Amino acid sequence: MRFTNRFMKFRLPNRKKTAENSLPEKKGLVVSINSNNRGLDFLVELFQQIRPANAGNTEVAELKFKAFLFQLKDDKSLLFSLRRALLSQFNHSDLTTALCESGLISSRGFIQELGSKLKHKIIPPLLKQTDFLFVFERIFYKRNDYVWIENIDITLWIRFFELIGIEVNLSEPKLINQLSHSMQVLSYRLAMMGLEKEVTRQYDEANDAVFPFLEQNRLVNLFMEKKQKPHTEQEQKQILEGIAESLHNCLQSIKWIKDQRISAGTSLAETFLLTRMEQHVERIFMLIDALDQDHEFNTRRFIHYFITVIRNQNRKNSLGEFLSQNLGLLAYQISEHGGKRGETFITKTRKEFYKLFVSAMGGGFIISFIAIFKNLLVKATVAPFWHAVLYSTNYSIGFLLIQSSGSTLATKQPAFTASAVASSLDSSKLQGRPDLNNLVVTIAQVSRSQLASFAGNLLVVFPLTYLLAMIFFEVTGTKIAAGNEALGLLNAQHPFKSLALLYACFTGFFLFLSGLIAGWVENYVVYAQLPQRIRLHPLLHHILGKKQMSWLVNTVENKLGSTAGSVSLGFFLGMAAFIGKTFGMPFDIRHITISAGNTAIGFFGMEGPVDYRYLSMILLGVSLIGFLNFLVSFGCAFYVAVKSRGIQLKDYPEFFGLLWKYLRRHPADFFRPPRK
């Protein structure tokens, strides 16, 4: 049979006609099963005709695909050529790499895999022409092919694969051998992963942890042995059913380990390993389905694998997808720790509301001294780097004092309350859907709690910082900032004549990042079992007394994370201006409470009459700084927390209607708690 140069074309159906009514313009001739290259060229040109110009246009993609299905059904020579082309690729290509590698994380570890993707972004790896992945690379060569392939309705793909009779190919002996060998390779890898310490550490008995992973490998090897000897289909079916049952047990073990993350913590290595194990289990399930010879091929599972391979080949070097795939559990754990503390910043009763307000006043008291000391440190004659270190130390000490005194800093709340808000989504599931009503109520609670904190901070910072500046002047005879220096402090907060609003966004990100660091450290304390290790440390056990040991263990267990967050935030804020000046770029911070303190110092140092219009603009700038601090910090933390739970809010547009309805009925709830 000859490969035709007159390849048929597909017409996009007229909108007034259905795809089924469109007619082919030309007929295609069949290709030889032994012509591997011509078969590949046939497939490349075939999908070139199907591929829409815009990968994101689902309507056009489905219309072209429907037209193709109609022509495939109508033109028997085209259908025969397509079957022969696919079979020639199966006969001349090795499927093992595609089955054992594509779409699966490698065993090199997170950092090595990340480095490999960075390297291959520049120069892609070389594939052998006998590798079936080479076929996918040639056919789906555009990096966004997976978009239109995923968007096409799965029922159309089912019709396509049923039409070409994909189950016929599964009777080929060479193909069956490749499938069996791939299953055995994946089984050995899964068994080895089941023996890793990240799995066994969660169980009291190691045998309980590794049994399902070793059992599935034993059954797979038994299946391979039976293949070499005469056996009945019933025996083969029983063994494959046993493998499937063991794989379900493996998934249960993986799920149980995930469920322990709140009490036992997690790590990047564990997250990476669990993701890889789940992928291997699902791949073996697909191979079992192909090997059971029950003539009931699970087309949906095969299509899922088919789309996964294309997506993986298109996105195999995507750093964003790799990080998103592997950091989900770790992000959940970090945000979960943040959410626990965030619940303390959410007021439900009036007593809690006023308690938070008083706590915020304490935070404002400490911030006033931070602002005074920071402006005094400006006068120190040291190198710019050491200036930045002094600023960072001043901020860190202040934040630690706020933490140890039980006071509240309004801008540190969003990073924690966002996690608590996200957790309200899955605190009460409604038939698998997030509880949007619970989310609306939680947002109202967060709104009034945040207002209480801002009010408590600012009502103290403005007058107290002004008073401290006045006392300093009375004692020393000099102002902390006077003349142009005082005017510079005020201008730095101007919303339109400075970059204050941009710097406020930078600060919001730093607030979010410090909350993330605090959550990561708390997770590490739990996962690494630091309190227990310190308590049983032989040297510390003899050096420290019982009270000192108890204090150290309690500090590490309950305060190490928040301490790390406070210190990191202090250095983020203190080093920002130095980095901006060093690299000659607009990079600095604007923190609402510190900006309020600087405004008070600048106002006291002004000479001449006060322009109240100008001063009101500065106060507006301080308010906008606070709003952006909150918005960016809360937004970033909420995104991470929601994404780590696998929730897409865009799938629930009714949420905004529920929020608006609640706001109309209970507007006061967003500003103060109800009486009951």
C-alpha positions as CSV (number, residue, x, y, z in Angstrom):
1,M,0.0,0.0,0.0
2,R,1.2,3.5,-0.8
3,F,1.2,6.7,1.3
4,T,-0.7,9.3,-0.6
5,N,0.7,12.8,-1.2
6,R,-2.8,14.1,-1.7
7,F,-3.7,14.1,2.0
8,M,-7.3,15.0,2.7
9,K,-8.2,18.3,4.4
10,F,-10.9,18.9,7.0
11,R,-13.3,21.8,6.6
12,L,-14.6,23.7,9.6
13,P,-18.4,23.2,9.5
14,N,-20.7,26.1,8.9
15,R,-22.4,27.3,12.1
16,K,-25.8,26.6,10.5
17,K,-24.8,23.0,10.0
18,T,-23.7,20.3,12.4
19,A,-20.3,18.7,12.2
20,E,-21.9,15.5,11.3
21,N,-23.3,16.9,8.1
22,S,-20.0,18.2,6.8
23,L,-18.5,16.2,3.9
24,P,-14.9,15.3,3.2
25,E,-13.3,16.9,0.2
26,K,-10.7,14.2,-0.6
27,K,-10.1,10.6,0.2
28,G,-6.9,9.3,1.9
29,L,-5.2,6.0,0.9
30,V,-4.0,3.5,3.5
31,V,-0.3,3.1,4.6
32,S,1.8,0.0,5.1
33,I,2.1,-1.4,8.6
34,N,5.9,-1.8,7.9
35,S,6.4,1.8,6.9
36,N,7.2,3.4,10.3
37,N,8.3,6.8,9.0
38,R,5.5,7.1,6.6
39,G,3.0,6.1,9.3
40,L,4.5,8.8,11.6
41,D,4.3,11.4,8.8
42,F,0.7,10.4,8.3
43,L,-0.2,11.0,12.0
44,V,1.7,14.3,12.1
45,E,-0.2,15.6,9.1
46,L,-3.5,14.2,10.4
47,F,-3.3,16.1,13.7
48,Q,-1.9,19.2,11.9
49,Q,-5.3,19.3,10.2
50,I,-7.2,18.8,13.4
51,R,-5.2,21.3,15.5
52,P,-7.1,24.6,16.0
53,A,-5.3,27.9,15.3
54,N,-6.0,29.1,18.8
55,A,-5.4,26.3,21.4
56,G,-7.7,28.0,23.9
57,N,-10.7,28.2,21.6
58,T,-12.7,25.1,22.8
59,E,-15.6,25.6,20.4
60,V,-13.5,25.6,17.3
61,A,-11.4,22.7,18.6
62,E,-14.5,20.6,19.2
63,L,-16.1,21.5,15.8
64,K,-12.9,20.5,13.9
65,F,-12.7,17.3,15.9
66,K,-16.4,16.4,15.2
67,A,-15.7,17.0,11.5
68,F,-12.8,14.7,11.7
69,L,-14.8,12.0,13.4
70,F,-17.5,12.2,10.7
71,Q,-14.9,11.8,8.0
72,L,-13.2,9.0,9.8
73,K,-16.5,7.2,10.0
74,D,-17.4,7.9,6.4
75,D,-14.0,7.2,4.8
76,K,-13.1,3.5,5.4
77,S,-9.7,3.9,3.7
78,L,-8.8,6.8,6.0
79,L,-9.9,4.8,9.1
80,F,-7.8,1.8,7.8
81,S,-4.8,4.1,7.2
82,L,-5.1,5.5,10.7
83,R,-5.3,2.1,12.3
84,R,-2.2,0.9,10.3
85,A,-0.3,4.1,11.2
86,L,-0.9,3.6,14.9
87,L,-0.1,-0.1,14.8
88,S,3.1,0.6,12.9
89,Q,4.2,2.9,15.7
90,F,3.3,0.3,18.4
91,N,5.3,-2.3,16.4
92,H,8.4,-0.2,15.8
93,S,8.5,1.8,19.1
94,D,9.4,1.0,22.6
95,L,6.5,1.9,25.0
96,T,8.5,1.2,28.2
97,T,9.9,4.7,28.6
98,A,6.5,6.3,27.9
99,L,4.8,4.0,30.5
100,C,7.6,4.1,33.1
101,E,8.8,7.7,32.8
102,S,6.3,10.1,31.1
103,G,4.1,11.9,33.6
104,L,6.0,10.4,36.6
105,I,8.4,12.2,38.9
106,S,11.9,10.8,38.7
107,S,13.7,9.3,41.7
108,R,16.4,12.0,41.8
109,G,14.8,14.0,44.5
110,F,13.2,17.5,44.5
111,I,16.3,19.6,44.1
112,Q,17.8,17.3,41.4
113,E,14.6,17.2,39.5
114,L,14.3,21.0,39.7
115,G,17.8,21.4,38.4
116,S,17.2,19.0,35.5
117,K,14.1,20.9,34.4
118,L,16.1,24.2,34.5
119,K,18.9,22.6,32.3
120,H,16.5,21.0,29.8
121,K,14.6,24.3,29.4
122,I,17.7,25.5,27.5
123,I,18.6,22.3,25.6
124,P,15.9,19.5,25.6
125,P,17.0,15.9,26.2
126,L,17.7,13.7,23.2
127,L,15.1,11.0,22.5
128,K,15.7,7.8,20.5
129,Q,13.6,7.4,17.4
130,T,12.5,4.0,18.8
131,D,11.1,5.7,21.9
132,F,7.4,6.1,21.8
133,L,7.8,9.5,23.4
134,F,9.6,10.5,20.2
135,V,6.3,9.9,18.4
136,F,4.4,12.2,20.8
137,E,7.1,14.9,20.5
138,R,6.7,14.8,16.7
139,I,2.9,14.7,16.6
140,F,2.2,17.2,19.4
141,Y,5.2,19.4,18.9
142,K,3.5,22.7,19.9
143,R,3.9,23.5,23.6
144,N,0.2,24.3,24.1
145,D,-1.2,21.3,22.3
146,Y,-2.3,19.9,25.6
147,V,-4.7,22.8,26.0
148,W,-7.0,22.0,23.1
149,I,-6.7,18.3,23.7
150,E,-7.8,18.7,27.3
151,N,-10.7,21.0,26.4
152,I,-12.3,18.6,23.9
153,D,-15.2,16.8,25.5
154,I,-14.0,13.3,26.7
155,T,-17.0,11.7,25.0
156,L,-15.6,12.8,21.7
157,W,-12.2,11.1,22.5
158,I,-14.1,8.0,23.6
159,R,-15.8,7.9,20.2
160,F,-12.5,8.4,18.5
161,F,-10.7,5.5,20.3
162,E,-13.7,3.2,20.0
163,L,-13.9,4.0,16.3
164,I,-10.3,3.1,15.6
165,G,-10.7,0.0,17.8
166,I,-7.8,0.6,20.3
167,E,-8.5,-2.8,22.0
168,V,-7.4,-4.7,18.9
169,N,-3.9,-3.5,19.3
170,L,-3.7,-4.9,22.8
171,S,-3.6,-8.4,21.5
172,E,-0.2,-7.9,19.9
173,P,2.4,-10.2,21.7
174,K,5.1,-7.5,21.5
175,L,2.9,-4.9,23.0
176,I,1.8,-7.2,25.8
177,N,5.4,-8.0,26.7
178,Q,6.2,-4.3,26.9
179,L,3.1,-3.6,29.1
180,S,4.1,-6.5,31.4
181,H,7.7,-5.4,31.6
182,S,6.6,-1.8,32.4
183,M,4.3,-3.0,35.1
184,Q,7.1,-5.0,36.7
185,V,9.5,-2.0,36.6
186,L,6.9,0.3,38.2
187,S,6.1,-2.4,40.8
188,Y,9.7,-2.6,41.9
189,R,10.0,1.1,42.2
190,L,6.8,1.3,44.3
191,A,8.1,-1.4,46.6
192,M,11.3,0.5,47.2
193,M,9.5,3.7,47.9
194,G,7.4,1.9,50.4
195,L,10.5,1.1,52.4
196,E,11.6,4.7,52.6
197,K,11.8,6.2,56.1
198,E,9.3,8.9,55.2
199,V,6.7,6.1,55.0
200,T,7.8,3.8,57.8
201,R,8.3,6.6,60.4
202,Q,4.6,7.2,60.6
203,Y,3.8,3.6,61.8
204,D,4.5,1.9,65.1
205,E,5.3,-1.3,63.3
206,A,7.4,-1.1,60.1
207,N,5.7,-4.3,58.7
208,D,2.3,-2.5,58.8
209,A,3.7,0.2,56.6
210,V,5.5,-1.8,54.0
211,F,3.2,-4.8,53.7
212,P,0.9,-3.5,50.9
213,F,3.8,-2.2,48.8
214,L,5.7,-5.5,49.1
215,E,2.6,-7.6,48.5
216,Q,1.8,-5.9,45.2
217,N,5.4,-6.6,44.1
218,R,5.1,-10.2,45.1
219,L,1.9,-10.6,43.1
220,V,3.3,-8.8,40.0
221,N,6.3,-11.2,40.0
222,L,3.9,-14.1,40.4
223,F,2.0,-12.8,37.3
224,M,5.3,-12.6,35.3
225,E,6.2,-16.2,36.3
226,K,2.8,-17.5,35.3
227,K,3.1,-15.8,31.9
228,Q,6.1,-18.0,31.1
229,K,4.1,-21.2,31.9
230,P,0.8,-22.6,30.7
231,H,-2.0,-21.0,32.7
232,T,-5.7,-20.3,32.4
233,E,-7.2,-16.9,31.9
234,Q,-9.0,-17.4,35.3
235,E,-5.6,-17.7,37.1
236,Q,-4.3,-14.6,35.4
237,K,-7.5,-12.7,36.3
238,Q,-7.3,-13.7,39.9
239,I,-3.6,-12.6,40.2
240,L,-4.4,-9.2,38.6
241,E,-7.4,-8.8,40.9
242,G,-5.0,-9.4,43.8
243,I,-2.6,-6.8,42.5
244,A,-5.4,-4.3,42.2
245,E,-6.5,-5.0,45.8
246,S,-3.0,-4.5,47.0
247,L,-2.7,-1.2,45.1
248,H,-5.9,0.0,46.8
249,N,-4.3,-0.8,50.1
250,C,-1.2,1.2,49.0
251,L,-3.4,4.2,48.3
252,Q,-5.0,3.8,51.7
253,S,-1.6,3.8,53.4
254,I,-0.6,7.0,51.4
255,K,-3.9,8.7,52.4
256,W,-3.3,7.7,56.1
257,I,0.2,9.3,56.0
258,K,-1.2,12.5,54.5
259,D,-3.9,12.6,57.2
260,Q,-1.1,12.6,59.9
261,R,0.4,15.8,58.5
262,I,-1.4,18.0,61.0
263,S,-0.2,16.2,64.1
264,A,3.1,14.8,62.7
265,G,4.1,17.6,60.2
266,T,5.5,17.0,56.7
267,S,8.6,17.7,54.7
268,L,9.6,18.5,51.1
269,A,11.1,15.0,50.8
270,E,7.9,13.3,52.1
271,T,5.6,15.4,49.9
272,F,7.8,14.6,46.9
273,L,7.8,10.9,47.7
274,L,4.0,10.6,48.3
275,T,3.2,12.4,45.0
276,R,5.5,10.0,43.2
277,M,4.0,6.9,44.9
278,E,0.5,7.9,43.9
279,Q,1.5,8.4,40.3
280,H,3.1,4.9,40.2
281,V,0.0,3.3,41.6
282,E,-2.3,5.0,39.1
283,R,0.0,4.0,36.2
284,I,0.0,0.3,37.3
285,F,-3.8,0.4,37.5
286,M,-3.9,1.4,33.9
287,L,-1.5,-1.4,32.9
288,I,-3.6,-4.0,34.8
289,D,-6.6,-2.8,32.8
290,A,-4.8,-3.3,29.6
291,L,-3.5,-6.8,30.6
292,D,-6.6,-8.4,32.1
293,Q,-7.8,-9.5,28.6
294,D,-11.4,-9.2,29.6
295,H,-12.2,-7.3,26.4
296,E,-13.6,-4.4,28.5
297,F,-10.9,-1.9,28.1
298,N,-11.3,1.1,30.3
299,T,-11.3,3.8,27.6
300,R,-11.6,6.7,30.0
301,R,-8.5,5.6,31.9
302,F,-6.6,5.2,28.7
303,I,-7.7,8.6,27.5
304,H,-6.7,10.1,30.8
305,Y,-3.2,8.6,30.3
306,F,-3.1,9.7,26.7
307,I,-3.8,13.3,27.7
308,T,-1.4,13.1,30.6
309,V,1.4,12.0,28.4
310,I,0.8,14.9,25.9
311,R,0.5,17.4,28.8
312,N,3.7,16.1,30.4
313,Q,5.6,16.2,27.1
314,N,4.4,19.8,26.5
315,R,5.0,20.8,30.1
316,K,7.8,18.5,31.1
317,N,10.2,21.4,31.8
318,S,7.6,23.7,33.3
319,L,8.9,24.9,36.7
320,G,5.6,26.4,37.8
321,E,3.7,23.1,37.3
322,F,6.5,21.1,39.0
323,L,6.5,23.3,42.0
324,S,2.7,23.5,42.2
325,Q,2.5,19.7,42.0
326,N,5.0,19.0,44.7
327,L,4.5,21.8,47.2
328,G,0.8,21.3,47.7
329,L,1.0,19.2,50.8
330,L,3.8,21.3,52.3
331,A,1.9,24.5,51.6
332,Y,-1.2,23.0,53.3
333,Q,0.8,22.1,56.3
334,I,2.4,25.5,56.5
335,S,-0.9,27.3,56.1
336,E,-2.5,24.9,58.5
337,H,-0.1,26.0,61.3
338,G,-0.8,29.6,60.3
339,G,-4.5,29.0,60.4
340,K,-4.4,27.7,64.0
341,R,-2.8,31.0,65.1
342,G,-5.0,33.0,62.8
343,E,-8.1,31.8,64.7
344,T,-6.9,33.7,67.8
345,F,-7.1,36.9,65.6
346,I,-10.7,36.3,64.6
347,T,-13.3,37.7,67.0
348,K,-16.7,36.1,67.4
349,T,-17.9,37.9,70.5
350,R,-17.8,41.4,71.8
351,K,-15.5,40.4,74.6
352,E,-13.0,39.0,72.2
353,F,-13.4,42.1,70.0
354,Y,-12.5,44.5,72.9
355,K,-9.8,42.2,74.1
356,L,-8.2,42.3,70.6
357,F,-8.5,46.1,70.6
358,V,-6.7,46.5,73.9
359,S,-4.0,44.0,72.7
360,A,-3.5,46.2,69.6
361,M,-3.1,49.3,71.8
362,G,-0.2,47.4,73.5
363,G,1.3,46.8,70.1
364,G,0.9,50.5,69.2
365,F,2.8,51.4,72.4
366,I,5.8,49.3,71.4
367,I,5.7,50.5,67.8
368,S,6.0,54.1,69.0
369,F,9.4,53.3,70.6
370,I,10.5,51.4,67.4
371,A,9.7,54.5,65.3
372,I,11.7,56.7,67.7
373,F,14.7,54.5,67.8
374,K,14.7,53.9,64.1
375,N,14.9,57.7,63.4
376,L,17.6,58.1,66.0
377,L,19.6,55.3,64.4
378,V,19.6,57.3,61.1
379,K,22.0,59.7,62.8
380,A,24.5,56.9,63.6
381,T,27.7,57.3,61.6
382,V,28.2,53.8,60.2
383,A,28.4,52.1,56.8
384,P,25.1,51.7,54.9
385,F,25.1,47.9,55.5
386,W,25.5,48.3,59.2
387,H,22.8,50.9,59.2
388,A,20.5,48.3,57.6
389,V,21.5,45.7,60.3
390,L,20.8,48.2,63.0
391,Y,17.3,49.0,61.5
392,S,16.6,45.2,61.2
393,T,17.7,44.6,64.8
394,N,15.5,47.4,66.0
395,Y,12.5,46.1,64.1
396,S,13.1,42.5,65.2
397,I,13.4,43.4,68.9
398,G,10.2,45.4,68.7
399,F,8.3,42.5,67.0
400,L,9.6,40.1,69.6
401,L,8.5,42.3,72.4
402,I,5.0,42.5,70.8
403,Q,5.0,38.7,70.6
404,S,6.2,38.1,74.1
405,S,3.9,40.7,75.7
406,G,0.8,39.2,74.0
407,S,0.2,42.4,72.1
408,T,-1.1,42.6,68.5
409,L,0.4,44.1,65.4
410,A,-2.4,44.7,62.9
411,T,-0.3,44.0,59.8
412,K,0.9,40.6,61.0
413,Q,-2.7,39.3,61.2
414,P,-3.5,38.8,57.5
415,A,-0.9,36.2,56.9
416,F,-2.5,34.0,59.6
417,T,-6.2,35.0,59.3
418,A,-6.1,34.1,55.6
419,S,-5.2,30.6,56.4
420,A,-8.0,30.4,58.9
421,V,-10.4,31.8,56.4
422,A,-9.3,29.1,53.9
423,S,-9.7,26.4,56.5
424,S,-13.3,27.5,57.0
425,L,-14.0,26.3,53.4
426,D,-13.2,22.7,54.3
427,S,-14.3,22.7,57.9
428,S,-17.8,21.6,56.8
429,K,-18.1,20.0,53.4
430,L,-21.4,19.9,51.7
431,Q,-21.4,16.8,49.5
432,G,-17.8,17.5,48.5
433,R,-18.3,21.2,48.0
434,P,-16.7,23.9,50.2
435,D,-19.0,25.6,52.8
436,L,-19.4,29.0,51.2
437,N,-21.8,30.3,53.9
438,N,-19.2,29.5,56.5
439,L,-16.6,31.4,54.4
440,V,-18.9,34.5,54.3
441,V,-19.4,34.6,58.0
442,T,-15.6,34.1,58.6
443,I,-14.8,37.1,56.2
444,A,-17.2,39.3,58.3
445,Q,-15.4,38.2,61.5
446,V,-11.9,38.9,59.9
447,S,-13.1,42.3,58.7
448,R,-14.1,43.6,62.1
449,S,-11.1,42.0,63.8
450,Q,-8.7,43.7,61.4
451,L,-10.4,47.0,62.0
452,A,-10.1,46.6,65.7
453,S,-6.4,45.9,65.4
454,F,-5.7,48.9,63.1
455,A,-7.7,51.2,65.3
456,G,-5.9,50.0,68.5
457,N,-2.5,50.4,66.8
458,L,-3.1,53.8,65.3
459,L,-4.9,55.4,68.2
460,V,-1.8,54.9,70.3
461,V,1.0,55.3,67.7
462,F,0.1,58.8,66.5
463,P,-0.2,60.6,69.9
464,L,2.4,58.6,71.8
465,T,5.1,59.0,69.1
466,Y,4.4,62.7,69.0
467,L,4.6,62.8,72.8
468,L,7.9,60.9,72.8
469,A,9.3,63.2,70.2
470,M,8.3,66.2,72.3
471,I,9.9,64.6,75.5
472,F,13.1,64.0,73.5
473,F,13.2,67.7,72.5
474,E,12.6,68.9,76.0
475,V,15.4,66.7,77.4
476,T,18.0,67.2,74.7
477,G,17.0,70.5,73.2
478,T,17.1,69.0,69.6
479,K,14.3,67.6,67.5
480,I,14.6,64.0,66.2
481,A,13.8,65.4,62.7
482,A,13.5,69.1,61.9
483,G,13.1,71.3,58.8
484,N,13.7,69.5,55.5
485,E,14.4,66.2,57.4
486,A,10.9,66.4,59.0
487,L,9.3,67.4,55.6
488,G,11.1,64.4,54.1
489,L,9.4,62.0,56.6
490,L,6.0,63.4,55.6
491,N,6.7,63.4,51.9
492,A,7.7,59.7,52.1
493,Q,4.1,58.9,53.1
494,H,2.5,61.0,50.3
495,P,0.3,58.7,48.2
496,F,0.9,60.5,44.9
497,K,4.2,62.4,45.2
498,S,6.2,59.4,46.3
499,L,6.3,55.6,45.7
500,A,4.7,54.9,49.1
501,L,1.9,52.8,47.7
502,L,4.3,50.6,45.7
503,Y,6.5,50.2,48.8
504,A,3.4,49.3,50.8
505,C,2.8,46.4,48.4
506,F,6.4,45.2,48.9
507,T,5.8,45.3,52.6
508,G,2.6,43.3,52.2
509,F,4.5,40.6,50.5
510,F,7.2,40.6,53.2
511,L,4.4,40.3,55.8
512,F,3.1,37.2,53.9
513,L,6.6,35.8,53.5
514,S,7.3,36.1,57.2
515,G,4.1,34.3,58.0
516,L,5.1,31.6,55.6
517,I,8.4,31.2,57.3
518,A,6.8,31.0,60.7
519,G,4.5,28.3,59.5
520,W,7.4,26.4,57.9
521,V,9.4,26.5,61.1
522,E,6.4,25.3,63.2
523,N,5.9,22.5,60.7
524,Y,9.6,21.5,60.9
525,V,9.5,21.5,64.7
526,V,6.6,19.0,64.6
527,Y,8.0,16.9,61.7
528,A,11.6,16.7,63.1
529,Q,10.2,16.1,66.6
530,L,12.5,18.7,68.0
531,P,10.9,19.0,71.5
532,Q,11.2,15.2,72.1
533,R,14.8,15.2,70.8
534,I,15.8,18.1,73.1
535,R,14.1,16.5,76.1
536,L,16.1,13.3,75.6
537,H,19.4,15.1,74.6
538,P,22.0,13.4,76.8
539,L,24.2,16.6,77.2
540,L,21.4,19.0,77.8
541,H,19.8,16.6,80.3
542,H,22.8,16.9,82.5
543,I,23.6,20.6,82.0
544,L,20.1,22.0,82.5
545,G,17.8,21.7,85.5
546,K,14.3,20.4,85.2
547,K,12.7,23.9,85.0
548,Q,15.3,25.1,82.5
549,M,14.7,22.1,80.3
550,S,11.0,22.5,80.5
551,W,11.3,26.2,79.5
552,L,13.5,25.3,76.5
553,V,11.2,22.6,75.3
554,N,8.1,24.8,75.7
555,T,9.9,27.6,73.8
556,V,10.9,25.4,70.9
557,E,7.5,23.8,70.7
558,N,5.3,26.8,71.0
559,K,7.3,29.9,70.2
560,L,10.1,29.0,67.7
561,G,7.9,29.5,64.7
562,S,6.6,32.9,65.7
563,T,10.1,34.0,66.7
564,A,11.4,33.1,63.3
565,G,8.6,35.0,61.7
566,S,9.2,38.1,63.8
567,V,13.0,38.1,63.2
568,S,12.6,37.5,59.5
569,L,10.1,40.3,59.1
570,G,12.4,42.6,61.0
571,F,15.2,41.9,58.6
572,F,13.0,42.1,55.5
573,L,11.9,45.6,56.5
574,G,15.3,46.7,57.7
575,M,17.3,45.6,54.7
576,A,14.9,46.7,52.0
577,A,16.1,50.3,51.6
578,F,19.8,49.2,51.6
579,I,19.1,46.7,48.8
580,G,17.3,49.4,46.8
581,K,20.1,51.8,47.1
582,T,22.8,49.2,46.4
583,F,21.2,48.1,43.2
584,G,19.9,51.6,42.2
585,M,16.2,50.5,42.0
586,P,13.0,51.8,43.6
587,F,12.8,49.2,46.5
588,D,11.8,50.1,50.0
589,I,9.1,49.5,52.6
590,R,6.1,51.3,54.0
591,H,4.5,49.8,57.0
592,I,1.4,51.5,58.3
593,T,2.3,51.7,62.0
594,I,5.9,52.7,61.3
595,S,4.6,55.2,58.7
596,A,2.2,56.6,61.3
597,G,5.1,57.0,63.8
598,N,7.2,58.7,61.2
599,T,4.3,61.0,60.3
600,A,4.0,62.0,64.0
601,I,7.8,62.7,64.2
602,G,7.7,64.7,61.0
603,F,4.6,66.7,62.1
604,F,6.3,67.6,65.4
605,G,9.5,68.7,63.5
606,M,7.7,71.0,61.0
607,E,8.5,74.7,61.1
608,G,6.0,77.4,60.3
609,P,2.3,77.1,59.9
610,V,0.7,73.8,59.3
611,D,-1.0,73.1,55.9
612,Y,-3.9,71.0,57.0
613,R,-4.8,70.0,53.5
614,Y,-1.3,68.7,53.0
615,L,-1.5,66.9,56.3
616,S,-4.8,65.3,55.5
617,M,-3.2,64.0,52.2
618,I,-0.4,62.4,54.3
619,L,-3.0,60.8,56.6
620,L,-4.8,59.5,53.5
621,G,-1.4,58.0,52.4
622,V,-0.9,56.3,55.7
623,S,-4.5,54.8,55.4
624,L,-3.8,53.5,51.9
625,I,-0.5,52.1,53.0
626,G,-2.3,50.1,55.7
627,F,-4.9,49.0,53.2
628,L,-2.3,47.7,50.7
629,N,-0.3,46.1,53.5
630,F,-3.4,44.1,54.4
631,L,-4.6,43.4,50.8
632,V,-1.3,42.0,49.5
633,S,-0.5,40.0,52.6
634,F,-4.0,38.6,52.9
635,G,-4.3,37.9,49.2
636,C,-1.0,36.0,48.9
637,A,-1.7,34.0,52.1
638,F,-5.3,33.2,51.0
639,Y,-4.1,32.1,47.6
640,V,-1.6,29.7,49.0
641,A,-4.0,28.3,51.6
642,V,-6.8,27.8,49.1
643,K,-4.6,26.4,46.4
644,S,-3.0,23.9,48.8
645,R,-6.5,22.6,49.6
646,G,-7.2,22.0,45.9
647,I,-10.1,24.5,45.9
648,Q,-10.8,26.8,42.9
649,L,-13.0,29.7,43.9
650,K,-13.7,30.5,40.3
651,D,-15.7,27.3,40.2
652,Y,-18.1,28.8,42.8
653,P,-19.3,32.2,41.3
654,E,-22.3,32.2,43.7
655,F,-19.9,33.1,46.5
656,F,-20.0,36.8,45.7
657,G,-23.8,36.8,45.7
658,L,-23.8,35.2,49.1
659,L,-21.3,37.8,50.4
660,W,-23.3,40.7,49.1
661,K,-26.5,39.2,50.5
662,Y,-24.9,38.9,54.0
663,L,-23.5,42.4,53.7
664,R,-26.9,43.8,53.0
665,R,-28.6,41.9,55.8
666,H,-25.9,42.3,58.5
667,P,-23.7,45.3,57.5
668,A,-22.7,46.0,61.2
669,D,-21.2,42.5,61.5
670,F,-18.3,43.7,59.3
671,F,-17.4,46.4,61.9
672,R,-18.3,45.0,65.3
673,P,-19.6,41.7,66.7
674,P,-23.3,41.1,67.1
675,R,-24.7,41.1,70.7
676,K,-25.3,37.3,70.5
